[in-house]
């Protein structure tokens, strides 16, 4: 039988996927922040082209910046957290599969042979049971 050593995982691809997702999460967050910056600049293009801002223009730009950057920043944070949770879930699934594999290996290597030895020892030591008396079927 082909046995995998205990220190080597069969689920390296899954673990690499987890590491990749964990590395991508901050990039996705930065992407959402850049999207918010793009939305802000798109909405305030006419105001930014004029270098002298009035009191009202500054307020409008502040509100647009707060909504665009804050909203996209929050959305990026949420999506980043979801990606990190998915990465951890992949690691948990790989650990569970490895634990099931090792449990199966333990049962095959130790428990089944021990049960076979116990059964053969019981069969050798126990006399054959007496046949049951025949019942009267005439009644």
C-alpha positions in Angstrom: 0.0 0.0 0.0 1.2 3.5 -0.8 1.3 5.4 2.5 1.9 9.1 2.8 4.4 10.1 5.6 2.9 11.7 8.6 4.9 15.0 8.2 3.8 15.5 4.5 0.3 16.8 3.7 -1.8 15.5 0.9 -3.6 18.9 0.7 -0.7 21.2 -0.2 -2.7 22.8 -3.0 -5.5 23.7 -0.5 -2.9 25.2 1.8 -1.3 27.2 -1.0 -4.7 28.5 -1.9 -5.2 29.6 1.6 -1.9 31.5 1.6 -2.8 33.1 -1.7 -6.2 34.3 -0.5 -4.6 35.6 2.7 -2.1 37.6 0.5 -4.8 38.9 -1.8 -7.1 40.2 0.9 -5.1 43.4 1.6 -4.8 44.0 -2.1 -8.6 43.8 -2.5 -8.9 46.3 0.4 -6.6 48.7 -1.4 -8.5 48.2 -4.6 -11.7 49.3 -2.9 -10.0 52.3 -1.5 -8.7 53.2 -4.9 -12.2 52.8 -6.3 -13.5 55.2 -3.6 -10.8 57.7 -4.6 -11.8 57.4 -8.3 -15.5 57.9 -7.4 -14.5 61.0 -5.4 -12.4 62.5 -8.2 -15.2 61.7 -10.7 -17.8 63.5 -8.6 -15.7 66.5 -7.7 -13.9 67.0 -11.0 -15.3 70.4 -11.7 -14.6 71.5 -8.1 -11.0 70.2 -8.1 -10.1 71.9 -11.4 -10.7 75.3 -9.7 -7.9 75.8 -7.1 -9.8 78.4 -5.1 -12.5 76.7 -3.1 -15.4 78.5 -1.5 -16.9 77.5 1.9 -19.7 75.6 0.2 -17.5 73.8 -2.2 -15.2 72.6 0.6 -18.3 71.2 2.4 -19.6 69.4 -0.7 -16.1 67.9 -1.4 -15.9 66.8 2.2 -19.2 65.1 2.1 -18.5 63.4 -1.2 -15.0 62.3 0.1 -16.6 61.0 3.3 -19.2 59.0 1.4 -17.0 57.8 -1.4 -13.8 57.0 0.5 -15.6 55.9 3.7 -18.1 53.7 1.9 -15.6 52.1 -0.4 -13.1 51.7 2.5 -15.8 50.0 4.6 -16.8 47.8 1.7 -13.1 46.9 1.2 -12.7 46.1 4.8 -15.8 43.8 4.8 -14.7 42.0 1.6 -11.1 41.7 2.9 -12.4 40.1 6.1 -14.6 37.7 4.2 -11.6 36.6 2.1 -9.5 36.1 5.2 -12.3 34.0 6.8 -12.6 32.0 3.6 -8.8 31.4 3.7 -9.0 30.2 7.3 -12.0 28.0 6.4 -9.9 26.3 3.7 -7.2 25.6 6.3 -9.8 24.1 8.6 -11.1 21.9 5.9 -7.6 20.7 5.0 -6.9 20.0 8.7 -10.2 18.1 9.0 -9.5 16.0 5.9 -6.0 15.2 7.2 -7.4 14.2 10.6 -9.9 11.9 9.0 -7.1 10.4 6.9 -4.9 9.8 10.0 -7.9 8.4 11.9 -8.6 5.9 9.1 -4.9 5.0 9.0 -4.9 4.4 12.8 -8.0 2.2 12.6 -6.5 0.2 9.7 -3.1 -0.3 11.3 -3.9 -0.8 14.9 -7.6 -1.3 15.8 -8.6 -3.8 13.1 -5.6 -6.2 13.7 -6.2 -6.0 17.4 -9.9 -6.9 17.0 -8.9 -9.8 14.7 -6.4 -11.1 17.4 -9.1 -10.8 20.1 -11.7 -12.6 17.9 -9.3 -15.5 17.2 -8.3 -15.8 20.8 -12.0 -15.9 21.8 -12.7 -18.6 19.2 -9.8 -20.8 20.4 -10.7 -20.6 24.1 -14.5 -20.9 23.9 -16.0 -24.4 23.4 -18.6 -24.8 20.6 -22.1 -24.1 21.8 -24.5 -27.0 22.3 -27.1 -27.4 19.7 -30.5 -26.1 20.6 -33.2 -28.7 21.4 -35.7 -29.3 18.6 -39.1 -27.9 19.3 -42.2 -30.0 19.0 -44.2 -28.7 15.9 -47.2 -30.9 16.3 -49.1 -28.6 18.6 
